[in-house]
Amino acid sequence: MIAGDSVLVRGLRDTGQTLESWNAAPWRVLARWAGGAAVIAALLLAAVVAIAYVVTPDPSPVVLPGLTAPASPAAVAHVLGRNALVLALHAFACLAGFIAGSSLPAEAERYGGAWRRIHDHAGPLAIAFVVAATSFSLLTQAYALGGAAASLAAQGGISPALLVVGLLPHAVPELIALFLPLAAWITASRTGAWHELLAATLVTTAIAIPVLVVAALVEVYVSPHLLIALRG
């Protein structure tokens, strides 16, 4: 209990100090995360378009609220639920980086012998697992979205690229918000600032939630009309 309490206290202290330091220049920190998230979002959208051009469209109707299904608050809630799962995955990846990169090495200092070696190896293994799980998530998202884009484009008589253009008003803020925790994780991994990731998890999640709410409303009530206009 003493060791666990000490790790918790150290984590809370690091988080408080990190938040205090970020408060001195919040926009610089946010710009770094937003820039990283934008790069990830752009790569994912490019992959979606590429996949949409090579996969065989599914003839089954694609449900898109406002276009092939009614636009309703229930549809907005469905979109939010889907995105909440993705945000939770990315936030837990960020939190796991804090535990593996900061808490476990601190805990290892209290042990010797075999237990010390186990703790020394646990951190890098946990980080490798987070990288693998996150990469798998991004690949599956790209393939699933690419297949859905191909099907919807074929059914609507529009090119996949033009379809994605019509979705950009909600897709860009949505993806950037979802990838903020990953961008914070990447930043910490490059600088070795693993102790900042608990604070980053809290801040990026707090920023992402309202953005996702607005993006869901745009997706259901605005983007379908833009797609209709582009289709002519």
Secondary structure, 3 states (H helix, E strand, C coil): CHHHHHHHHHHHHHHHHHHHHHHHCHHHHHHHHHHHHHHHHHHHHHHHHHHHHHCCCCCCCCCCECCCECCCHHHHHHHHHHHHHHHHHHHHHHHHHHHHHHHHHHHHCCCCHHHHHHHHHHHHHHHHHHHHHHHHHHHHHHHHHHHHHHHHHHHHCCCHHHHHHHHHHHHHHHHHHHHHHHHHHHHHHHHCCHHHHHHHHHHHHHHHHHHHHHHHHHHHHCHHHHHHHHHC
